[in-house]
Amino acid sequence: MLLIIFFKGIFVGLIIAIPVGPAGMLCVRRSLFEGAIYGLVSGLGAACADAFFGAIAGFGLTFIRDWLLSWRNELGLAGGALLIVLGIKSLLARGPARAEPLGGERLATAFLSTFALAISNPITIVVFAAIFTQLGFDPASSWLSIGALVAGVFLGSLAWWLSLCAGAPALRRIGIAWLNRVSGAILAVSGIFLLGAALLRLAQKAL
């Protein structure tokens, strides 16, 4: 039974991770321009965020869900600003891009930045809850069952991020300069939309 629940978790993790949004583009960029390890650690950060959301939905931690939802505007502002800065930095980059050796501190930054970016969208908790319901998962299940589900979510999400980073080098055929501009533009535009949505909600709240 636990094995079935575990595989359900892997399925959910893949469903949540496959849409290549800003976090996915960030992982691809880092794999291409800063080294495979940097991309993989970035993917690990996103997978941990997915597992965190899965744990909240699975364990029924409504107080954490409500707290995150109450701060979603502030989280959206921070995530949007991060994407805009990274996008502009990419667009303004000059010279050939080369993978560089990275130290532990920068790897930690890569992990935390993608984790924070994924966490900036707490609506994902609602999506997790909806998917769990459709799969027939009972929130009153034992902690062992929920733990197996969350572990599956983490591994499913991580498998996608690893495959995305592994396939990133194939994009080099397009040309590094163009990839830098296109990925930078996508990140910047995503940040503008995220920032704009948060500002709109804040403006509506103030009225």
Rosetta blueprint (number, residue, H / E / L):
1 M L
2 L H
3 L H
4 I H
5 I H
6 F H
7 F H
8 K H
9 G H
10 I H
11 F H
12 V H
13 G H
14 L H
15 I H
16 I H
17 A H
18 I L
19 P L
20 V L
21 G L
22 P H
23 A H
24 G H
25 M H
26 L H
27 C H
28 V H
29 R H
30 R H
31 S H
32 L H
33 F H
34 E L
35 G L
36 A H
37 I H
38 Y H
39 G H
40 L H
41 V H
42 S H
43 G H
44 L H
45 G H
46 A H
47 A H
48 C H
49 A H
50 D H
51 A H
52 F H
53 F H
54 G H
55 A H
56 I H
57 A H
58 G H
59 F H
60 G L
61 L L
62 T H
63 F H
64 I H
65 R H
66 D H
67 W H
68 L H
69 L H
70 S H
71 W L
72 R H
73 N H
74 E H
75 L H
76 G H
77 L H
78 A H
79 G H
80 G H
81 A H
82 L H
83 L H
84 I H
85 V H
86 L H
87 G H
88 I H
89 K H
90 S H
91 L H
92 L L
93 A L
94 R L
95 G L
96 P L
97 A L
98 R L
99 A L
100 E L
101 P L
102 L L
103 G L
104 G H
105 E H
106 R H
107 L H
108 A H
109 T H
110 A H
111 F H
112 L H
113 S H
114 T H
115 F H
116 A H
117 L H
118 A H
119 I H
120 S L
121 N L
122 P L
123 I H
124 T H
125 I H
126 V H
127 V H
128 F H
129 A H
130 A H
131 I H
132 F H
133 T H
134 Q H
135 L L
136 G L
137 F L
138 D L
139 P L
140 A L
141 S L
142 S L
143 W H
144 L H
145 S H
146 I H
147 G H
148 A H
149 L H
150 V H
151 A H
152 G H
153 V H
154 F H
155 L H
156 G H
157 S H
158 L H
159 A H
160 W H
161 W H
162 L H
163 S H
164 L H
165 C H
166 A H
167 G H
168 A H
169 P H
170 A H
171 L H
172 R H
173 R H
174 I H
175 G L
176 I H
177 A H
178 W H
179 L H
180 N H
181 R H
182 V H
183 S H
184 G H
185 A H
186 I H
187 L H
188 A H
189 V H
190 S H
191 G H
192 I H
193 F H
194 L H
195 L H
196 G H
197 A H
198 A H
199 L H
200 L H
201 R H
202 L H
203 A H
204 Q H
205 K H
206 A H
207 L L
